[in-house]
């Protein structure tokens, strides 16, 4: 069975990376056009207002994690009736959450927008358009969560990939459409993004109803399932709420302290960070259902091996992407954008460091989720994560520059990694082999590959684009070679050799 599971993981990962490459190209081109059409001030305004609405993702994010876990767990148990009840419960919970979201958004959200968000003079009406469209967009995303989770739980990544590519193409069409509209482009952009969200979420729902029995027919209310799902969501709500404060909340703090131009710079850094996270998310989306299902079927050995692979390969993927940006962020941003917001380069480098620190232990968090007893995990996660927002608040209040919020976040992610290690060990995960065979080799690869990449960076100073090519090539080659020697297990090295020999023979 493990061989079949490994094959499915490999196929799904390849599909998701094809999807990612297409979406990355589309996304980078789309961002360039949107920034050009809106300008730095309107782009910053969109980002700060969108951040205000995304503060309410505590409602959707907490439920999403519970739904993912319940659907994957019931699939692992192969209980069709329980699976139907889990999906129906998720839909009913989303209806209640949507009503709550609208109530909070139209009261507290509008009050905060009018009284505490720094909007350029004359753009208040456009900002309100963005706010209302963003609330509606978030409601649409709430209703799509059960369907998205069903696709992931069934590991149907082909459908997931194609619908995601459709979403990327539609967003690119929206960017080009901005050229054609003489009206207020910020308002037009907000409305068209809602239209894209409606189209994509409808595609998810139609596909699921056609292919998965549990998503069709009437809703079945099971109070025990709803209670269990809400219990897990309640624990995770605190963590997701803190997470929202750490991202969107810090955006609002930055707006209050430095204005919308800093929000534009953070928006660019966030775009790069999201691309890097998505690169890793493709792997984790394929691995996470396997972690939950193998735990549910009591296959601990396979479960722990998947967790180790998740931590190891997700970090290496980030490192491959990080080396060029950590050395050449200024040049890369100049190539990408016609007008680069001030501080965008520094923010981007620090944001990538945040992802690196997070990814080294991310799969350990999924292991803790799969086990089901999440109270202690979410409590500790909430307490530690809250340091990002409170630390940024204190730093900005005492006049420290905007990039300090990223430095605080890096420290927080390191603390979270230690916490995940401790809790995973209490669930039987072998810590000493993990530290010896995964963490220490990854640190060694990071230090050595960075040192080797620094050589062409210094020797070719002022000779772009050759310096970029040499630095990136050195980074990729050194990471691959060092990982093969220091990180991969004997079985993984043999498998890689077999794949390479097969590719060579076919060529």
Secondary structure as UniProt FT lines:
FT   HELIX           2..54
FT   TURN            55..56
FT   HELIX           57..77
FT   HELIX           80..104
FT   HELIX           105..109
FT   HELIX           110..116
FT   TURN            121..122
FT   HELIX           124..153
FT   TURN            154..155
FT   HELIX           157..180
FT   HELIX           185..211
FT   HELIX           213..215
FT   HELIX           223..244
FT   HELIX           245..249
FT   HELIX           250..258
FT   HELIX           260..296
FT   TURN            297..298
FT   HELIX           300..336
FT   TURN            342..343
FT   HELIX           344..359
FT   HELIX           362..371
FT   HELIX           375..397
FT   TURN            398..399
FT   TURN            402..403
FT   HELIX           404..426
FT   TURN            427..428
FT   HELIX           431..434
FT   HELIX           435..439
FT   HELIX           440..459
FT   TURN            460..462
FT   TURN            464..465
FT   HELIX           466..486
FT   HELIX           490..506
//
